[in-house]
Amino acid sequence: MNKENIKNAILKRKFSILIIIVLLIIIGVLFGQKQDSKFRLLYQYQAIPDIELTNTLTQTEADREWNKRIDDALATSECEELPKPVYDNSLYQGPLTDTHFHLSTIADATPGSSDDWKNEKLYTSPGVNMTFDDYACLLRNDGTSGKVFAFFPVYPNIEWQSLKLAKKAMEKYPDVFVPFINAPDGDIGSVDGPTLKRMLSYYPGLFKGFGEQGLYEAAAPALPPDSERLIGTYPIVRENKLLVYFHLGEKQKDSYQKVLKANRDINFIFHGDQLISCGDGCDGTLKEIDEILSNNPNVYYGIDELYGDVVLLNEKSTKEGIIDHLKNRETLLRQDLATWKGFIERHPDQVIWGTDRGSYLYSLDIEIGRTMVEHTRAFIAGLNPAVQEKFAYKNAEKLLKK
């Protein structure tokens, strides 16, 4: 073999070796991408476990338990379909929308820990002492129009679980709930902007509102509407075209008005008596609430303090006590109309009705629901006829169209 042939042979061998090296590099890169994809799927699965990953990943025991709790919360329950209530001609007869209804989420106890959560008796606990079917059953039978502004609680410690329950509930009951994301943050009354954005990104377009966010001092310190934390949520609210529902705290009138003025393109709702009866600085009248509505066309007030100006539903109430209290209708109506009639008629386009029901198990009782609704219809009949339908349902419908 001459030198030229030897040289060509060596070059061919080098070329073959180079091709092999290149192929090995390509295989290595593709394998790495496959692994990255697998780990990316794993991250997504941990974040939103209802993503299908058949034959790729398996659910953990904890995930199976969480998903069982969600399924149990949505299980079918027995519901007696009662004849629709018939009202005396002196009562308001038209549609009636409840704009304040609290839903509960699944128990947040860590799977494998204590089972004490299974013994809940006072509060509604879906999958434990009731199901979402019971909410729907009540609303089909209580004499309202059957669709409520519903506050779905989403807690950071069970974030994907709460959101998955909300998604499945809305798939099953699209004509029952107008979904609001109620997102407190442990010892703080509300999540911040980045957290709200992340929560809304799970199921884009699912929610119509943000709230009810409790800004008053109770289990958490008071949180003014113009606090840095809440200011960070308003751009997210705007981007997602959400309503905002607050329960204001004491002395938050000026803070709230500052936010209302700065965000005219966002519609706000608030309720609560912390600007009416707050000890130091409140005179027991509706003066401050009146001022807020007069100055701000983008705000609505939800009245749930009927029934004689008392907090009818609380942890010490009972079915028997509530029914007995509402038997004094004429006396209670005189008090309610004296307090609220002038206020509603001064702001006919900015006041809505709600019950603040849902948190307590006894509040799902149909007899309680019908008795509260009948009292409300008697109250509405005492308003100027020109505002009755606005208060009963039209203002609520208007909010959903904006």
ChimeraX attribute file (.defattr): number of C-alpha atoms within 10 A of each C-alpha:
attribute: neighborCount
match mode: 1-to-1
recipient: residues
	/A:1	5
	/A:2	6
	/A:3	8
	/A:4	9
	/A:5	10
	/A:6	11
	/A:7	10
	/A:8	11
	/A:9	12
	/A:10	12
	/A:11	12
	/A:12	12
	/A:13	11
	/A:14	12
	/A:15	12
	/A:16	12
	/A:17	12
	/A:18	12
	/A:19	12
	/A:20	12
	/A:21	12
	/A:22	12
	/A:23	12
	/A:24	12
	/A:25	12
	/A:26	12
	/A:27	12
	/A:28	12
	/A:29	12
	/A:30	12
	/A:31	12
	/A:32	12
	/A:33	12
	/A:34	12
	/A:35	12
	/A:36	12
	/A:37	12
	/A:38	14
	/A:39	12
	/A:40	12
	/A:41	17
	/A:42	17
	/A:43	12
	/A:44	13
	/A:45	17
	/A:46	15
	/A:47	14
	/A:48	17
	/A:49	19
	/A:50	15
	/A:51	11
	/A:52	12
	/A:53	13
	/A:54	8
	/A:55	6
	/A:56	9
	/A:57	12
	/A:58	13
	/A:59	15
	/A:60	10
	/A:61	11
	/A:62	12
	/A:63	16
	/A:64	14
	/A:65	15
	/A:66	23
	/A:67	18
	/A:68	13
	/A:69	21
	/A:70	24
	/A:71	17
	/A:72	17
	/A:73	24
	/A:74	20
	/A:75	15
	/A:76	13
	/A:77	12
	/A:78	8
	/A:79	13
	/A:80	9
	/A:81	10
	/A:82	11
	/A:83	7
	/A:84	10
	/A:85	12
	/A:86	9
	/A:87	13
	/A:88	11
	/A:89	9
	/A:90	10
	/A:91	16
	/A:92	22
	/A:93	17
	/A:94	12
	/A:95	14
	/A:96	25
	/A:97	23
	/A:98	25
	/A:99	24
	/A:100	23
	/A:101	21
	/A:102	23
	/A:103	22
	/A:104	21
	/A:105	24
	/A:106	23
	/A:107	21
	/A:108	15
	/A:109	15
	/A:110	13
	/A:111	14
	/A:112	9
	/A:113	8
	/A:114	9
	/A:115	10
	/A:116	8
	/A:117	14
	/A:118	13
	/A:119	10
	/A:120	13
	/A:121	13
	/A:122	13
	/A:123	16
	/A:124	25
	/A:125	24
	/A:126	24
	/A:127	20
	/A:128	17
	/A:129	16
	/A:130	20
	/A:131	22
	/A:132	23
	/A:133	20
	/A:134	21
	/A:135	21
	/A:136	18
	/A:137	21
	/A:138	23
	/A:139	22
	/A:140	19
	/A:141	21
	/A:142	23
	/A:143	24
	/A:144	23
	/A:145	17
	/A:146	19
	/A:147	20
	/A:148	23
	/A:149	22
	/A:150	27
	/A:151	28
	/A:152	27
	/A:153	23
	/A:154	25
	/A:155	20
	/A:156	16
	/A:157	13
	/A:158	16
	/A:159	18
	/A:160	20
	/A:161	26
	/A:162	24
	/A:163	23
	/A:164	19
	/A:165	21
	/A:166	25
	/A:167	17
	/A:168	14
	/A:169	20
	/A:170	17
	/A:171	11
	/A:172	13
	/A:173	15
	/A:174	12
	/A:175	12
	/A:176	20
	/A:177	21
	/A:178	21
	/A:179	23
	/A:180	24
	/A:181	27
	/A:182	23
	/A:183	25
	/A:184	21
	/A:185	16
	/A:186	13
	/A:187	10
	/A:188	17
	/A:189	24
	/A:190	23
	/A:191	23
	/A:192	20
	/A:193	19
	/A:194	12
	/A:195	17
	/A:196	20
	/A:197	18
	/A:198	12
	/A:199	21
	/A:200	17
	/A:201	12
	/A:202	16
	/A:203	14
	/A:204	10
	/A:205	11
	/A:206	19
	/A:207	21
	/A:208	19
	/A:209	24
	/A:210	25
	/A:211	25
	/A:212	28
	/A:213	22
	/A:214	26
	/A:215	23
	/A:216	21
	/A:217	15
	/A:218	11
	/A:219	11
	/A:220	16
	/A:221	14
	/A:222	17
	/A:223	21
	/A:224	23
	/A:225	22
	/A:226	17
	/A:227	11
	/A:228	12
	/A:229	18
	/A:230	19
	/A:231	15
	/A:232	17
	/A:233	19
	/A:234	20
	/A:235	15
	/A:236	19
	/A:237	20
	/A:238	15
	/A:239	9
	/A:240	19
	/A:241	18
	/A:242	23
	/A:243	20
	/A:244	22
	/A:245	26
	/A:246	20
	/A:247	17
	/A:248	24
	/A:249	24
	/A:250	21
	/A:251	18
	/A:252	20
	/A:253	18
	/A:254	14
	/A:255	13
	/A:256	20
	/A:257	19
	/A:258	13
	/A:259	19
	/A:260	22
	/A:261	14
	/A:262	10
	/A:263	15
	/A:264	13
	/A:265	12
	/A:266	20
	/A:267	21
	/A:268	24
	/A:269	21
	/A:270	21
	/A:271	24
	/A:272	19
	/A:273	19
	/A:274	19
	/A:275	23
	/A:276	18
	/A:277	15
	/A:278	14
	/A:279	11
	/A:280	8
	/A:281	11
	/A:282	17
	/A:283	13
	/A:284	14
	/A:285	13
	/A:286	16
	/A:287	13
	/A:288	18
	/A:289	18
	/A:290	15
	/A:291	12
	/A:292	19
	/A:293	19
	/A:294	13
	/A:295	12
	/A:296	16
	/A:297	15
	/A:298	18
	/A:299	22
	/A:300	24
	/A:301	23
	/A:302	23
	/A:303	21
	/A:304	22
	/A:305	20
	/A:306	23
	/A:307	23
	/A:308	21
	/A:309	14
	/A:310	11
	/A:311	13
	/A:312	22
	/A:313	18
	/A:314	11
	/A:315	12
	/A:316	8
	/A:317	14
	/A:318	16
	/A:319	15
	/A:320	9
	/A:321	11
	/A:322	17
	/A:323	15
	/A:324	10
	/A:325	14
	/A:326	20
	/A:327	12
	/A:328	12
	/A:329	16
	/A:330	14
	/A:331	12
	/A:332	20
	/A:333	22
	/A:334	14
	/A:335	16
	/A:336	20
	/A:337	18
	/A:338	12
	/A:339	17
	/A:340	18
	/A:341	16
	/A:342	13
	/A:343	16
	/A:344	23
	/A:345	18
	/A:346	15
	/A:347	16
	/A:348	18
	/A:349	19
	/A:350	23
	/A:351	25
	/A:352	25
	/A:353	23
	/A:354	22
	/A:355	24
	/A:356	21
	/A:357	21
	/A:358	20
	/A:359	19
	/A:360	21
	/A:361	17
	/A:362	19
	/A:363	24
	/A:364	22
	/A:365	16
	/A:366	19
	/A:367	15
	/A:368	20
	/A:369	20
	/A:370	18
	/A:371	17
	/A:372	20
	/A:373	18
	/A:374	24
	/A:375	19
	/A:376	23
	/A:377	24
	/A:378	20
	/A:379	24
	/A:380	22
	/A:381	16
	/A:382	17
	/A:383	19
	/A:384	14
	/A:385	12
	/A:386	10
	/A:387	19
	/A:388	21
	/A:389	20
	/A:390	21
	/A:391	25
	/A:392	26
	/A:393	21
	/A:394	17
	/A:395	20
	/A:396	24
	/A:397	12
	/A:398	11
	/A:399	15
	/A:400	13
	/A:401	6
	/A:402	11
